Amino acid sequence: MGVKNYVDGLLQAHKVVVFSKSYCPYCHKARAALETQNLKPGALQWVEIDGRADCGEIQDYLQSLTGARSVPRVFINQKFFGGGDDTAAAAKNGKLASLLKEAQAI
């Protein structure tokens, strides 16, 4: 399966998808923010790309979708939402909960 099909398939199958690296502090920040949201079971797919042989290819494809290769890349309802700081700020101001409700993820 090609990287494009893999990423697109994840985005279609889950309400919330986060592409992450296990050692990334901004990824931990996004995870902490999302964990406060009481997501429905199966709504969130967390993808640690740093252990994958195609990590660089995934980041290249994410750059074509979002304009950046950095992680985390948080998608809600197949649309790019932002990174770790964006997700944490939106959790605090209520925007994240609103988007997740709209996506039927909570």
Backbone bond lengths (Angstrom), bond angles and torsions (degrees), N, CA, C in turn:
res aa  C-N    CA-C-N  psi(-1)  N-CA   C-N-CA  omega(-1)  CA-C   N-CA-C  phi
1 M - - - 1.456 - - 1.527 108.39 -
2 G 1.303 117.62 130.82 1.452 121.86 178.83 1.516 111.68 -73.38
3 V 1.319 115.67 160.88 1.460 121.55 -178.68 1.528 111.31 -59.06
4 K 1.315 117.48 -44.08 1.469 120.75 -179.63 1.526 110.53 -58.60
5 N 1.325 117.19 -47.74 1.466 120.86 179.56 1.522 111.35 -63.85
6 Y 1.336 116.68 -39.17 1.464 121.34 179.69 1.532 110.32 -62.25
7 V 1.324 116.62 -53.32 1.464 121.09 -178.23 1.526 110.75 -64.47
8 D 1.316 117.64 -48.47 1.464 120.87 -179.67 1.525 111.37 -60.35
9 G 1.335 116.93 -38.42 1.461 121.14 177.95 1.516 112.21 -62.80
10 L 1.332 116.84 -41.74 1.463 120.60 177.24 1.523 110.75 -63.95
11 L 1.318 116.48 -43.53 1.466 120.28 -179.10 1.525 111.71 -63.44
12 Q 1.330 117.05 -34.76 1.463 120.84 179.23 1.528 112.15 -76.56
13 A 1.328 116.84 -29.83 1.463 120.95 -173.19 1.528 114.31 -85.88
14 H 1.326 117.68 -19.16 1.467 120.57 -173.75 1.525 110.84 -131.41
15 K 1.326 115.43 146.66 1.467 120.87 179.11 1.525 111.51 -68.81
16 V 1.346 116.37 -36.42 1.464 121.95 -178.55 1.519 108.00 -130.69
17 V 1.330 116.75 127.33 1.463 121.83 177.84 1.524 107.60 -130.15
18 V 1.340 114.87 131.46 1.458 120.52 177.95 1.520 108.50 -123.71
19 F 1.322 116.13 123.25 1.463 121.96 173.57 1.517 106.56 -96.16
20 S 1.334 115.74 127.08 1.445 121.78 -165.89 1.522 111.20 -143.24
21 K 1.322 115.46 168.94 1.464 122.38 167.96 1.522 107.16 -125.92
22 S 1.317 116.28 141.08 1.460 121.55 -171.24 1.522 113.78 -60.58
23 Y 1.314 118.15 -29.52 1.466 121.64 -175.02 1.532 113.52 -97.22
24 C 1.303 118.12 2.04 1.468 122.68 -171.81 1.537 111.78 -83.56
25 P 1.341 118.56 120.32 1.465 120.24 -179.92 1.532 113.43 -65.46
26 Y 1.327 118.16 -31.67 1.464 120.26 177.75 1.528 110.92 -70.13
27 C 1.325 116.20 -30.79 1.465 120.65 175.49 1.524 110.18 -67.42
28 H 1.332 116.69 -40.28 1.466 120.76 177.07 1.533 110.13 -63.91
29 K 1.332 116.20 -36.11 1.465 121.25 178.21 1.538 110.20 -64.72
30 A 1.321 116.91 -43.67 1.469 120.78 178.34 1.523 110.72 -64.37
31 R 1.346 116.45 -42.18 1.464 120.20 179.13 1.526 110.54 -60.94
32 A 1.326 116.85 -45.98 1.464 120.53 -179.83 1.528 110.83 -60.08
33 A 1.326 116.99 -41.40 1.467 120.57 179.30 1.524 111.17 -65.24
34 L 1.317 117.19 -43.65 1.467 120.73 -179.25 1.523 111.62 -68.92
35 E 1.338 117.28 -31.98 1.467 120.28 179.96 1.523 112.04 -67.23
36 T 1.322 118.65 -18.12 1.469 121.17 178.22 1.528 112.40 -82.63
37 Q 1.326 117.83 -2.70 1.465 121.17 -168.81 1.527 116.16 -99.08
38 N 1.323 119.10 -0.06 1.474 121.55 179.52 1.528 112.47 52.47
39 L 1.314 115.56 53.86 1.463 120.95 179.33 1.526 111.32 -65.34
40 K 1.317 115.72 147.02 1.463 121.01 175.53 1.527 109.18 -64.18
41 P 1.340 117.11 148.33 1.468 119.48 176.45 1.528 110.56 -56.68
42 G 1.317 116.12 132.53 1.458 121.38 178.40 1.518 115.00 84.83
43 A 1.338 117.50 -7.10 1.468 119.90 -178.20 1.524 112.35 -72.69
44 L 1.337 116.58 -31.13 1.463 121.53 -175.53 1.517 111.26 -105.42
45 Q 1.320 115.56 130.52 1.468 121.54 172.03 1.520 106.90 -118.82
46 W 1.320 115.82 115.58 1.458 122.20 179.46 1.518 107.30 -100.64
47 V 1.326 118.25 123.34 1.459 122.31 -175.23 1.525 109.43 -118.12
48 E 1.338 115.82 107.44 1.471 121.41 176.07 1.523 107.09 -83.54
49 I 1.323 116.76 108.60 1.463 119.58 -174.13 1.522 113.35 -90.32
50 D 1.338 118.91 -13.09 1.458 119.93 -173.74 1.522 113.63 -68.02
51 G 1.310 119.06 -19.33 1.457 121.34 177.77 1.521 113.80 -93.24
52 R 1.314 116.61 1.48 1.459 120.76 -175.51 1.524 111.30 -95.87
53 A 1.306 116.20 142.41 1.467 121.40 177.79 1.527 111.59 -63.82
54 D 1.334 116.67 -27.99 1.464 120.98 -178.77 1.537 112.91 -97.71
55 C 1.318 116.98 23.05 1.467 122.16 -178.43 1.529 111.58 -52.86
56 G 1.317 117.23 -49.54 1.463 121.06 -179.18 1.512 112.48 -61.94
57 E 1.327 115.94 -39.46 1.467 120.13 178.92 1.529 111.05 -66.51
58 I 1.334 115.93 -39.60 1.466 119.97 177.58 1.526 109.34 -62.37
59 Q 1.330 116.78 -44.99 1.460 119.57 179.35 1.529 111.68 -63.63
60 D 1.316 116.97 -37.15 1.468 120.07 176.25 1.528 110.63 -62.00
61 Y 1.337 116.76 -43.32 1.459 120.08 -179.74 1.533 110.50 -68.32
62 L 1.340 116.78 -40.24 1.460 119.68 177.07 1.529 110.61 -61.24
63 Q 1.328 116.60 -36.06 1.462 119.76 176.96 1.527 110.78 -62.88
64 S 1.322 116.78 -39.67 1.469 119.40 178.88 1.528 111.41 -66.56
65 L 1.339 117.00 -28.41 1.466 121.08 179.46 1.524 112.94 -84.16
66 T 1.353 116.19 -35.62 1.465 119.98 -167.81 1.521 114.78 -120.63
67 G 1.322 117.27 -12.65 1.456 120.14 -178.14 1.512 114.67 90.71
68 A 1.341 117.47 -0.45 1.467 120.35 179.32 1.526 110.53 -148.58
69 R 1.328 115.49 151.14 1.463 121.96 178.67 1.529 111.54 -95.41
70 S 1.318 116.94 -11.02 1.462 120.30 -173.70 1.530 110.86 -67.20
71 V 1.322 114.95 159.80 1.455 121.66 175.77 1.522 108.10 -120.22
72 P 1.328 116.52 154.28 1.451 127.04 2.53 1.529 112.01 -78.08
73 R 1.302 114.03 156.55 1.459 123.31 170.65 1.520 104.96 -116.91
74 V 1.305 117.61 109.34 1.463 123.53 -175.79 1.528 108.85 -101.92
75 F 1.330 115.17 125.51 1.465 121.89 177.91 1.523 108.75 -116.76
76 I 1.318 116.65 135.75 1.460 122.83 174.98 1.522 107.06 -125.81
77 N 1.333 115.18 122.77 1.469 120.88 179.73 1.534 111.39 56.42
78 Q 1.322 115.89 43.46 1.466 124.96 176.91 1.525 113.93 69.89
79 K 1.334 117.58 7.01 1.463 120.87 179.24 1.521 108.95 -112.92
80 F 1.327 115.90 138.95 1.453 119.81 177.66 1.518 109.54 -65.75
81 F 1.335 115.53 128.13 1.459 120.89 179.21 1.524 111.97 -99.40
82 G 1.325 117.38 -47.87 1.458 119.42 -178.11 1.509 111.75 160.49
83 G 1.327 114.88 -159.98 1.457 122.19 -179.05 1.516 111.51 -110.16
84 G 1.318 115.88 -157.42 1.458 121.43 -176.13 1.520 113.65 -65.15
85 D 1.329 116.72 -47.96 1.467 119.71 179.77 1.524 111.43 -64.40
86 D 1.333 116.83 -41.18 1.472 121.06 178.83 1.526 110.75 -60.46
87 T 1.326 115.74 -44.27 1.463 120.98 -177.33 1.522 110.87 -67.19
88 A 1.334 117.01 -43.66 1.466 121.01 179.26 1.529 110.99 -63.51
89 A 1.326 117.19 -44.20 1.468 120.71 179.67 1.526 110.99 -63.95
90 A 1.328 116.83 -41.36 1.466 120.80 -179.34 1.523 111.57 -68.22
91 A 1.334 117.25 -30.84 1.465 120.32 176.16 1.526 109.70 -66.39
92 K 1.318 116.67 -37.79 1.470 120.94 -178.68 1.523 112.35 -72.83
93 N 1.328 117.64 -38.05 1.469 118.98 -175.10 1.534 113.98 -93.55
94 G 1.333 117.36 0.77 1.458 120.83 176.31 1.520 115.12 91.55
95 K 1.322 117.60 -9.62 1.468 120.30 -178.82 1.525 111.44 -64.57
96 L 1.340 116.65 -38.01 1.462 120.10 -179.05 1.524 110.56 -62.56
97 A 1.320 117.00 -46.93 1.467 120.47 179.13 1.526 110.95 -59.38
98 S 1.311 116.51 -40.87 1.464 120.83 179.51 1.526 111.26 -62.68
99 L 1.333 116.88 -46.00 1.467 120.57 178.99 1.527 111.62 -65.18
100 L 1.318 116.43 -39.24 1.465 120.17 -179.88 1.523 111.30 -67.90
101 K 1.323 117.72 -37.02 1.470 121.12 175.48 1.524 110.03 -64.18
102 E 1.319 115.56 -45.14 1.465 121.05 178.86 1.529 110.97 -59.05
103 A 1.329 116.33 -36.45 1.466 121.83 179.70 1.527 112.18 -82.58
104 Q 1.330 117.04 -1.82 1.468 123.99 -176.93 1.524 111.60 59.79
105 A 1.338 115.45 36.32 1.462 120.91 177.98 1.525 111.57 -94.51
106 I 1.346 116.61 -14.71 1.471 121.01 175.78 1.515 109.05 -132.11
